[in-house]
Amino acid sequence: MTGQIAAEVTERMIVRFKQPPASAGRVVIGSSHGDLHSLGKRIVSGCLKSLMVEVVDLGVNVAPERFVDEAVAHEAQVIAISSMMVHTAKGENGCLKVRQLLRERGLEGRIKIAVGGAPYRFDPELYKTVQADAWAEDGITAGRAILDLIKEVKAS
């Protein structure tokens, strides 16, 4: 709820500026293919918006190809993938497939992957198994981790 409130307040405040604050970067976010959970994704989106990160929310049950296509179309520095179940986190249409597509398209240096959700809280090393660049256990940690990834992409 706090993330949602922060996002709403941020959106209302931005229009009051004579010149809106500069965007810190852009993220596409969604729940992995086969996963219909959205609460964590919405919390992270709210936290990111309060940090001046532009968020493109792809919704739930997002195919790996769509994550990559939308990241390219929106010039996002980060793809954020939420998974609430182990089989969607580790599945063939989850983060591993997104990583494969980034490699095949020569985009690994331009787009980073962040993951989050219950499976990563139970196994903090799981993000390495699914070849993500970072993971976060809550919205605030996700905001920091994603900002770090954005800065990394922009610096390269």
TAZIMO-V435049 format. One record per pair of residues at least 12 apart in sequence whose C-alpha atoms are under 8 Angstrom apart, sorted by the first residue. I is the first residue (numbers start at 1). J is the second residue. D is the distance in Angstrom with one decimal. If there is no record, write none. Layout:
BEGIN
[[I;J;D] [I;J;D]]
END
This chain:
BEGIN
[[1;43;7.1] [2;43;7.5] [2;46;8.0] [3;42;7.6] [3;43;4.8] [3;44;6.8] [3;45;7.3] [3;46;4.3] [3;47;4.9] [3;139;7.2] [4;42;7.1] [4;43;6.1] [4;45;7.9] [4;46;4.9] [4;47;7.6] [5;46;7.4] [6;46;6.0] [6;47;6.6] [6;49;7.7] [6;50;5.7] [7;45;7.6] [7;46;4.4] [7;47;6.6] [7;48;7.9] [7;49;5.4] [7;50;5.5] [8;46;7.8] [10;49;6.9] [10;50;5.5] [11;49;7.9] [21;52;7.5] [22;52;7.3] [23;52;5.2] [23;53;5.7] [23;54;6.6] [24;51;7.5] [24;52;5.6] [24;53;5.1] [24;54;7.6] [24;147;7.5] [24;150;7.8] [25;52;7.6] [25;53;5.1] [25;54;6.1] [25;76;7.2] [25;77;6.8] [25;147;7.8] [25;150;6.3] [26;53;5.6] [26;54;4.6] [26;55;6.0] [26;56;7.7] [26;74;7.7] [26;75;7.2] [26;76;4.6] [26;77;5.8] [26;78;6.9] [26;150;7.8] [27;53;7.1] [27;54;6.3] [27;55;5.1] [27;56;6.2] [27;71;7.4] [27;76;5.1] [27;77;6.1] [27;78;4.9] [27;79;5.8] [27;80;6.9] [28;55;5.9] [28;56;4.6] [28;57;5.9] [28;58;6.9] [28;67;7.1] [28;70;7.1] [28;71;5.9] [28;76;6.4] [28;78;6.5] [28;79;5.0] [28;80;6.1] [29;41;7.2] [29;45;7.7] [29;55;7.1] [29;56;6.2] [29;57;5.0] [29;58;5.9] [29;59;7.5] [29;67;7.8] [29;79;5.9] [29;80;4.6] [29;81;5.9] [29;82;7.7] [30;57;6.0] [30;58;5.0] [30;59;5.0] [30;60;5.6] [30;61;7.6] [30;62;6.3] [30;67;7.8] [30;80;6.6] [30;81;5.4] [30;82;6.1] [31;58;8.0] [31;59;6.4] [31;60;4.5] [31;61;5.6] [31;62;6.0] [31;81;5.6] [31;82;4.5] [31;83;5.8] [32;60;6.8] [32;61;5.4] [32;62;5.3] [32;63;7.0] [32;64;7.7] [32;81;5.9] [32;82;6.0] [32;83;5.7] [32;88;6.3] [32;89;7.1] [32;93;7.6] [32;94;5.5] [32;95;7.5] [33;60;7.4] [33;61;4.1] [33;62;4.7] [33;63;5.1] [33;64;7.1] [33;88;6.7] [33;93;5.9] [33;94;6.1] [34;61;5.0] [34;62;7.7] [34;88;6.1] [35;60;6.4] [35;61;5.1] [35;83;6.4] [35;84;7.0] [35;85;7.4] [35;88;6.3] [36;60;5.2] [36;61;5.7] [37;60;6.7] [37;83;7.6] [37;84;6.6] [38;59;7.4] [38;60;6.6] [40;82;7.2] [40;117;6.9] [40;138;7.9] [40;139;7.6] [41;82;6.1] [43;139;5.8] [44;138;7.4] [44;139;4.4] [44;140;7.5] [44;142;6.5] [44;143;7.0] [45;57;7.8] [45;139;7.9] [47;139;5.9] [47;140;6.3] [47;143;6.1] [48;142;8.0] [48;143;5.3] [51;143;7.3] [53;147;8.0] [63;93;6.8] [63;94;7.8] [64;93;6.1] [64;94;6.4] [64;95;7.4] [64;97;6.1] [64;98;5.0] [64;101;7.9] [65;98;7.0] [65;101;7.3] [67;79;6.8] [67;98;7.2] [68;98;6.8] [68;101;7.2] [68;102;7.0] [71;111;7.7] [76;111;6.9] [77;110;6.3] [77;111;4.7] [77;112;6.3] [77;149;7.6] [77;150;5.6] [77;153;6.3] [77;154;7.9] [78;111;5.3] [78;112;4.7] [78;113;5.6] [78;114;7.0] [78;146;7.1] [78;149;7.0] [78;150;6.6] [79;111;7.0] [79;112;6.2] [79;113;4.9] [79;114;6.3] [80;113;5.9] [80;114;4.7] [80;115;5.6] [80;116;7.9] [81;95;7.1] [81;113;7.5] [81;114;6.3] [81;115;4.8] [81;116;6.6] [82;115;5.8] [82;116;5.1] [82;117;5.5] [83;115;7.6] [83;116;6.4] [83;117;5.1] [83;118;7.1] [83;119;7.2] [84;117;5.1] [84;118;5.1] [84;119;6.4] [85;117;7.9] [85;118;6.9] [85;119;6.1] [86;119;5.4] [89;119;7.1] [89;130;7.4] [90;129;8.0] [90;130;6.2] [95;113;8.0] [95;115;7.9] [95;130;5.8] [95;131;7.1] [95;132;6.9] [96;130;5.2] [96;131;6.2] [96;132;8.0] [99;113;7.8] [99;131;6.7] [99;132;7.5] [109;153;6.8] [109;156;7.6] [110;153;5.9] [111;153;7.0] [112;132;7.7] [112;133;6.2] [112;149;6.5] [112;150;7.9] [112;153;7.5] [113;132;5.1] [113;133;5.3] [113;134;6.7] [114;132;5.8] [114;133;5.8] [114;134;4.8] [114;135;5.3] [114;136;7.7] [114;145;7.8] [114;146;6.8] [115;127;6.8] [115;132;6.6] [115;134;6.5] [115;135;4.7] [115;136;6.7] [116;135;5.5] [116;136;5.3] [116;137;6.1] [116;138;7.8] [116;142;7.9] [117;136;7.9] [117;137;6.7] [118;137;7.9] [120;135;7.4] [120;136;7.9] [120;137;7.2] [121;137;5.9] [134;146;7.9]]
END
